[in-house]
């Protein structure tokens, strides 16, 4: 009987360990699916927000600005979220294929960001009278975010693609590349988006109609802010490393 007791204890610990691992995997899979859904919802909301006003690229048109939130949301929010989890969501593919897709997504973000910034600078400069550039906390934080993203992109290309550092050096850099990218999205991008929504709603005074009721535009803008925060959380949870209790050694000690 005394010999069987340790075996029963080990079996129970192993079962608890297996359950914890299984539940963690389910949680990450659910978070991953949530990222895909929220990324699409974010694009839908930002397009719905500015759809009634329309878009233009004509000189002096106020509608040039509308490209800014749409392109920045599509790039630095939705595509960035998909790129951040690409290595997990594209598990069936080979490593090199996942790397190329990761690079393509980041390059797309880069292009959308450049055009989106061009739109807002054009809108400010072509307004009558011209609007000063980089006057708000949103613009300052946004500029820092874009600079960090460009630096992260350049470093990633240099280390992992061309001219490509040696294997050991890539292994040393990889964790920091992943941590910085995750922090950049979850903190910097999310904060910038929320400030941008607040600034736009305050600037146009669009949250109350003549009777003091919340407008449809305000509801859409606020919903976009909530979706961005939830998307940030979903990306974080998808990339979250397993807790130490999920290790084999913890299972033996349990």
N, C-alpha and C positions, 0 to 999 in steps of 0.2 A: 504493500500500500504506500509506503514511504517513497519507494522508487517511482511510483506512478504519479505522485503529486507534482514533482518538478515538470514531468512531461505534460500534464494537464495545464500547468501554469504557463509553460512555453507555448502551448497550442492556443490558449486564450490570448496571450500577448500577440502572437502572430496574427490571429483573427482580427484583433483590434487594429493592428498596424495595417492590415490589408483593407479594412473598412475606411481608415483615415485616408489612405492613398486613393482609394476609389472615390470617396467624397470630394477630395481635393481635385481630382481629375474632372469630375462632373462640374464642379464649381468653375474651373477654368474653361471648360468647353462652353458652359452657359455664358460666361463673360465674353468669350470670343464671338459667339453668335450675336450677343448684344452689341458688340462693337460694329459688326457689319450692319445691323439694323439701324443703330443710332447714327452711323456715318451717312446713310442714305436719308434718314429723317432730317438731319442737319442741312443737307443740300436742298431738300424739298422746302424746308421752312424759310431759308434765306432767299430762295427764288420766289416763293409765295409773298414774302415781305415786300419785294421791290417789283414784282410782276406788273401790278396795276399802273405804276408810274412809267415803267418801260426802261429801255437802255439806249444809249447812243454813244458814238465815238466822235461826234462832230465838235469842232472847235467852239468853245464857249457854252456848250450845252450843259445844263445842270445834271442831266441824266448820265453824264460820264461818270459821276461819282458812284452810281449804282453798281458799276462793275467791281468796285473795290471790295465791298463786303461779300459779294457772290464768289469772286475769284479767290479771296483770302480764305473764306470758309471752305470752298471746294478743295483748296490746296492744303493750307496749314492745319485744317481741322479734319476733314473727311479722309483725304488721301494720306495725311500724316498718320492718322490712327491706323489705317489699313497697312501702311508701310511698317509701323512700329511692331505689329503683331504678325507680319508676313512669314517669319520663320516658323511660327507655330501654326498658323492657318494653312500653310502650304506644305504640310508635313509629307504628303505623298511624293512631292517632287524631290529631285536631287539637290544637294547643297548649292552647286553652282547655278542651277536654275533659279533657286530662291534668291541667291545673291543678285542675279541679273534683274529679277522682278523688283527687288528692294531698291536697286539703283534706278530703274526706270520710274518707279513711283516717286522717288526723291527728286529726280530730274524734272518730272512733271510738276511737282510742288514748286520747284525753283522757278520754272517758267511762269506758272500761274501767279506766284508771288511778285515777280518782276512786273508783270502786266498789271496786277492789282495795285501795286505801289504807283506805277505810272498813272493809273486812272485817278487816284486821289490827289497826286501832285498836280496833274493837269487841271482837275476841278478847282483846286485852290488858286492856282496861278491864272486861270482864265476867267475866274469870277470877276464881277464888276460891283464894287471894288475887289481887288484880289484879297484872298484870305491867307493869313500867315501860315506857313508850314511848321509842323512839329511844335505846336504850342501847348498840347495837352499831355497828361500822364499816359493816356492811351497811345499817343504817337511816340512818346519816349520809350515806353515799355515795348511797343511794337517794333521800334527800330532796333532795340537791344535783342529782341527775339529773332528778328530777321538776320542780324549780324551773326548771332550764335548759330542759327540754322545754316547759314552759308559756310561758316567755319567748320561745323560738324560735317557738312557735305564734302567740303574740300579735303578734310582730314580723312574721311571715309574712302574717298576715291584714291587718295595717295597711298593709304595703308593697305587697302584690300583689293585695288584694281590696277592702278597705274601710278608710279612704276611698280607698286606692290612690294611691301616689305617682306623680310624673311618670315618663315613660319612661326618661330618662337616670338618674334616681335609682334606679329599679328595676334597671337594668343594673349600676349601681355596687354595689348591695346583694346582688344575686343570687349572686356567687361566695362571699361570706362566709356567706350563708344556707346554701349547699350544703356548704361546708367544715365549718361548725359542726354541721350536722345529721349529717354523716358521722362526725365525731369523737365526737359525743354518743352515737351508736349503737355504733360500733366500740370505744370506750374505756369510757365511763361505764356504758352499759347492760350491756355484756358483763361488766365488772368487778363490777357490782352483783349480777347474776344468779349469778355464780360464788361470791361471798361469801354470798349467800342460801342456795345449795345447801349449802355447807359448814356454815353456821350451823344449818340445819334438821337435817342429818344428825348434827351434834354434839349438838344439843339433845335429840333423841329417841333418840340412841345406836342408830341403826338399821342400821349397816353390818356388824355381826357378830351371828350367832345364838349360841345357847348352846354350839355346838361350835366357834365361832371362824370360821365360814364367812361369806363375803359374802352378804348377803341380796338377794332380788330387788329390794326397794325401793332399796337402795344402788346396784345395777347400773343401774336406771332413772334415778336421780338423777344418777349420774356420766355416763351417756350423754347426759342433757339438757345437762350442762355442756359436754361435748365438742361436741355439735351446736351449741350457742350460739357457741362459739369458731369453729367452721367456718363458721357462718352469717355471723359478723362478717367473716371473711376473704373470703367469697364476695361480700358487699356491697362491701367495699373494692375487690376486683379488678374487679367490674362497673363501678364508678364511676371506676376509675383512668384518669387522662388518658394518652393515648399518649406513649410515650417520645420524646425529641427526635430519636432516630434514625429515627422514622417521619414526620418532616416532609419536605416537598418539597426544602427547601434542603439537608437532610442527605443526601438521595438524590443530589443533584447533586454534593456534595462527596465522596461515598463512592468 
